[in-house]
């Protein structure tokens, strides 16, 4: 049975109840007193937006976290949370719950995931992974990994891709990237496996880790500089077994229900376009190409929801945006119109995507001009706008919090 869509638009007024306000004022007074004893303490209060409660979404999940990247160099990575049952969207919760953490979350939030009872946020340019309690977002600790990118899990370990070297565009970049193996109990990096240059997303399936190598720092507009392989690491030995040729400048990789892999290429921003590739896991090779741009995508059941944000150095229109759904069984493009009510015209720069596994509602973020706060859109399964809220700076990465 499809989710019933409310016909009335939800309010966008920011609401703070009297009780909550009283608690916050009390907390502020206490912190002010403590500050007089141990130096200045700055507290950043979260903000709340009241939406319509969503009981059906709450059946399986409490809500979801949204990690806002923040513009590089601005130290503005923030964390938001949508509570399905209460119908409350809270912005910048990490800063309020962890007021004594220096520089708050850090510089550029690149990935987020929940594993067990913990929430992991990969903070790229701050060279760390923030580890929090998944229910309270209270900070537990951090893992230090240089230029870290994406995270995935298997057994008692977290696996994190790292560019290894500094953030710099250099056709002569010599530092290979690696996958770091992190003990989730001690938060210590216990091993490393070298892969290609500038490895990005990684997927774990069938006892193997599949890593997209981009060579993004080395391309700099020259196709010859980009990587074009997926590294395959055996989990048991934690050794790279092979590299599978796919396409230039790889980025995303996710497994479908059958364990096969879908890989995206950014292209070269000139004549070589962004494309989506099907990697047959048993054959260990690419056997199909889907002619869509897939800057980011989310797989739900048998469907792959993707948006494309293509940039071209030679095109008159520098940025081109697209939205599509692909059937992962047939590899056919089901539709090139995820959004059906014309709302896509209001999205300045799509930047993140997620689909609720029960309601099939579609969430898409808009990074806007990359400087001012972005937005989060919620669409019905039929692509009609349900609501929109203001998010943080460059809203990007989702993590669904399951019910206890």
Order of alpha helices (4+ residues) and beta strands (2+ residues): alpha-beta-alpha-beta-beta-beta-alpha-beta-beta-beta-beta-beta-beta-beta-beta-beta-beta-alpha-beta-beta-beta-beta-beta-beta-beta-beta-beta-beta-beta-beta-beta-beta-beta
